[in-house]
Amino acid sequence: MRPYVYLMAAVTIDGRIASKSGYSRLSCPHDLKRLHALRAEVDAVIVGANTAIIDNPRLTVRYAAGRNPTRVLIDGALRAPTTLRIFDKTAPTIVYTTNLAPAEKINELRRLGIEVVVFPSHRVDPASVLSDLYNRGVRKVLIEGGGRTNWEFISKCLVDEVIVTVTPYVFGSGVSLVEGEGFKDIEEMPFNLKLLGVKLCECGKEVVVKYAVECKKVDTKYNMLEN
């Protein structure tokens, strides 16, 4: 039992969500409205530590009507400074970390009113995060990256829908939409992507592509993944 999970991002035509310097302001005003409208629909928004530290996002709803979702930070070593905007009082925030996190920092966040969940391991398990959120009544989740966080969820088939806005830029290097160990070929992918729709953005310069993520079935007889 887990929430329905969206993964949404704006990318360059070479698939980067950020440049080598960390620059990631790719969305046009129309795309920002789409993002904030989806934030207003979901119960929680997830980001990783690198995104929180580099972008310092609010993760609140400002360009659409609706309530703020619960903000979720995955930070295994609790590297994020407590001065980040994600820790303000504009929306509830949950931090998932591990036993690598400094006890003093955990206590400081709790004094700020932030809920901190500590996993008794050296890594945060994304499936456990979704399970815990589901038990809290969360039924829809939006993942806003970055690349490593996107990989941790989609590689384990924990994403239901991918929404990508392709912008008219090229970085050549930087952070990819998905950053991880990678698959050796398409057969190793544990999922298929089914095209749901393609539309030209209202700005006339971007394309919005939607895919459903369909997990491949496990053949218990041969212990293999099948389409």
NUZA-119516 format. One line per field, with one value per residue (C-alpha): residue number from 1; residue in one letter; x, y, z. Coordinates in steps of 0.001 Angstrom, whole numbers, plus 500000, padded with zeros to 6 digits. Layout:
REM residues N
kolse c(NUM ...)
lodo c(A ...)
xx c(X ...)
yy c(Y ...)
zz c(Z ...)
END
This chain:
REM residues 227
kolse c(1 2 3 4 5 6 7 8 9 10 11 12 13 14 15 16 17 18 19 20 21 22 23 24 25 26 27 28 29 30 31 32 33 34 35 36 37 38 39 40 41 42 43 44 45 46 47 48 49 50 51 52 53 54 55 56 57 58 59 60 61 62 63 64 65 66 67 68 69 70 71 72 73 74 75 76 77 78 79 80 81 82 83 84 85 86 87 88 89 90 91 92 93 94 95 96 97 98 99 100 101 102 103 104 105 106 107 108 109 110 111 112 113 114 115 116 117 118 119 120 121 122 123 124 125 126 127 128 129 130 131 132 133 134 135 136 137 138 139 140 141 142 143 144 145 146 147 148 149 150 151 152 153 154 155 156 157 158 159 160 161 162 163 164 165 166 167 168 169 170 171 172 173 174 175 176 177 178 179 180 181 182 183 184 185 186 187 188 189 190 191 192 193 194 195 196 197 198 199 200 201 202 203 204 205 206 207 208 209 210 211 212 213 214 215 216 217 218 219 220 221 222 223 224 225 226 227)
lodo c(M R P Y V Y L M A A V T I D G R I A S K S G Y S R L S C P H D L K R L H A L R A E V D A V I V G A N T A I I D N P R L T V R Y A A G R N P T R V L I D G A L R A P T T L R I F D K T A P T I V Y T T N L A P A E K I N E L R R L G I E V V V F P S H R V D P A S V L S D L Y N R G V R K V L I E G G G R T N W E F I S K C L V D E V I V T V T P Y V F G S G V S L V E G E G F K D I E E M P F N L K L L G V K L C E C G K E V V V K Y A V E C K K V D T K Y N M L E N)
xx c(500000 501516 500368 500002 503308 503922 507406 507485 510389 511454 514411 516649 516537 519600 517733 519280 517323 520277 523511 527008 526783 523434 521303 517821 515371 514003 510232 508224 505377 502838 504888 505241 501451 501133 503647 501921 498497 499793 501323 497865 496384 498811 499181 502989 505977 509324 512803 516297 519034 520967 517887 516988 520504 521184 517736 516412 512787 509683 507639 504460 501562 501874 500940 497705 494744 494856 496440 500093 501130 503268 506920 509112 512894 514996 518388 520260 523108 520994 523231 520566 521033 518223 517940 516455 513008 511647 511909 509780 506287 504315 503605 504166 507490 508753 512420 513452 517007 519198 521352 524110 522313 523800 521594 521984 520650 517700 516821 517213 514786 512294 512497 511567 508442 509790 508950 512056 511835 515096 515650 517905 520255 522710 520200 516646 514498 512070 509470 509481 509043 505967 504588 505004 503363 500462 499950 499729 496850 498909 497350 499078 502760 504768 508505 510462 513915 516752 518251 519399 516081 514259 516426 515817 512065 511655 514316 512324 509085 507716 506491 503107 503237 506061 505412 508318 508403 511060 512496 514468 517862 521035 523468 525802 526571 525022 522329 520198 516512 517498 520957 521941 523672 521665 520302 522490 519670 515901 515344 516807 514320 511729 509010 507585 506553 503157 502624 499590 499821 501894 500982 502581 502985 501000 504303 504812 508404 508060 506514 504821 505031 503190 503936 502362 504903 503835 505816 506742 505226 507402 507334 507706 508302 511447 512099 512334 510742 508312 506482)
yy c(500000 503270 506600 507332 508911 511609 512569 516001 518015 520525 519356 520664 518888 516924 515700 517913 519297 521445 522749 521952 525020 523926 526376 524882 527687 526186 526521 529243 530888 528477 525468 526905 527184 523519 522515 524485 523203 519655 520593 521746 518377 516104 515494 515588 516789 514958 516344 515090 516779 518141 519841 521318 522654 523993 525308 526168 525676 526567 523700 525650 526579 530158 530231 528260 528005 525355 524238 523585 519918 518371 518893 515796 515902 512770 513454 510376 512247 515303 517672 520299 523526 524278 527771 526442 527687 524146 524399 527524 527381 527901 524160 520968 519258 515711 514742 511141 510425 507619 506793 508802 512007 514087 513902 517630 518493 516128 517839 521287 520432 519028 522235 524053 521912 519609 515933 513779 510068 508174 504869 502421 502019 503959 504697 505897 503262 504973 502209 502691 506434 505896 503310 505675 508518 506245 505386 509121 509455 510599 509279 511354 512298 514534 513928 517015 515413 515850 513215 510821 510939 510379 507299 505859 505895 505100 502353 500507 500987 503361 505983 505868 508850 510921 514469 516083 519536 519725 523232 524843 524751 522647 522327 519624 518490 518768 516814 514401 513820 510458 509856 506422 503143 502837 499911 498096 497935 498297 494675 495361 498154 496900 498984 500167 503737 504190 507517 509303 512573 515268 518948 522183 524556 527792 529661 527933 526976 523913 520456 518648 514856 512492 508791 506115 503856 500232 497799 494530 491426 489033 485428 483466 480207 481489 484411 486770 490013 489772 492421)
zz c(500000 498853 497417 493705 492698 490093 488922 487307 485907 483287 481199 478451 475101 476225 479302 481999 484925 486024 484515 485754 487998 489452 487461 487057 486277 483066 483363 481677 483656 482157 483240 486744 486930 485903 488560 491297 490247 490694 494048 495100 494072 495892 499610 499725 497677 497889 497234 497968 499968 496970 495530 498903 499463 495960 494983 498467 497298 499284 497780 498459 496166 494909 491205 491499 493835 496541 499768 500450 500469 503168 502266 502444 502513 502060 503608 504809 506508 507392 505430 504781 506783 509200 507663 504392 503362 503437 507238 507599 509060 505829 505444 507450 506769 507345 507116 506492 507561 508936 511919 510198 511115 513965 517057 517712 514276 514674 517945 516388 513606 516070 518085 514867 514610 511901 512140 511751 510952 511518 509728 511645 508679 506522 503742 503348 501669 499244 499570 503356 502892 500720 503140 506074 504144 503204 506871 507540 505068 502071 498857 496168 496056 493732 493328 492283 492239 491797 489583 492283 494115 490824 490203 493666 493097 489407 489325 491995 490088 492721 490227 488491 486162 484641 483417 481580 480046 477322 477152 474279 475979 475875 478805 477480 481028 484444 486279 484250 484884 486381 487899 489190 488478 485284 483286 480756 478189 477868 478840 482279 482928 485462 483820 480519 479735 478100 476362 477797 475933 474255 474151 473071 475995 475901 475484 472128 472963 475209 474892 477779 477630 479962 480486 482651 484349 483968 486091 484433 485956 487913 486645 489879 487989 486326 488717 485751 484717 481829 479834)
END
